[in-house]
C-alpha cells in the first residue's frame, strides 16, 4: 500500500484568469503495489482518491468513504 499526502496551496490558484476549483493527483503506480490512497489539501478542502487492484477490493469507493469517516472524527476532535 502507498499513501501520499500532499499539502497543496492554501488559497486559490489561477490558470490565466480562470480559478482552479479542484486539483487532484495520483501517486506513481509501481508494479506490485495493489492499493494506493492519495490525499491532497487545496484552498481549505481535502481531496481523496483510491486505486486498488481487484484482488484486494472490488470497491475502492468504500475505502475512500471509510477514510473520510475517520478524517471527519479526527478533525472534529
N, C-alpha and C positions, 0 to 999 in steps of 0.2 A: 504494500500500500504506500502511496505517496500522498502527502497532504501539503499543499502550498498555500501560504497565507501571505498575500501581497498588500501592503498598505498603499493605497492609491492617493491621488490628490484629495486634499480636504475640501477644496472648493471646486466649482465648475471649471471645466476645460472647454475651450472653443477650438473648432476646426474651421478656420476662416472666420466667418461671422456666425456660424451655427454652433449652438451649445450642444455638447455631447450629453445626452440624458443617461446613457448606460455605457459601462465598459465591462468587458469580460475577457478572461484569458484562460488558456488550457495549458497545463503543465506538459512537458515533453512525455512521449509515450515510449519508454524503453521496452524492449521485447517481453520481459517476464513479469511486468507489473500488471496485476489483474484488477486493481482498484485504485482510483485516484480522485481526490477531492480538491477543488480549487476554491479559495476564499479571497475575495477582493473587496476592500472598502473604497468607496468613491463618493465624495460630496455628501457625507452623512448617511450613506446607505451601505449595506453589506450584500454582496452577490455571492452565491454559492453555485457550484456546478459539480456534477459527479460523472465519472466514466467508469464503467465496470465491465469486466469480462462476464459473459453469460454463465460461465462455470461458477462464478461467485454469487451473483444475484441477477435475477431477470427483471428487477425493479429498482434501478438506481434512483428514481424519483423518491422512493420510500426512504432511502438513505439520506437524501437531502432533507426530507421532512423531519427525520429524527434529529439530524444535526441542528436544524432550525429550532426544534423544541428545546434542545439542550442550550443553545445560544440564548434563547429568549429567557430561560430560567437564570442563566449566568448574568445576563445584562440587567435583569430586574433586581438581583440581589447583590 
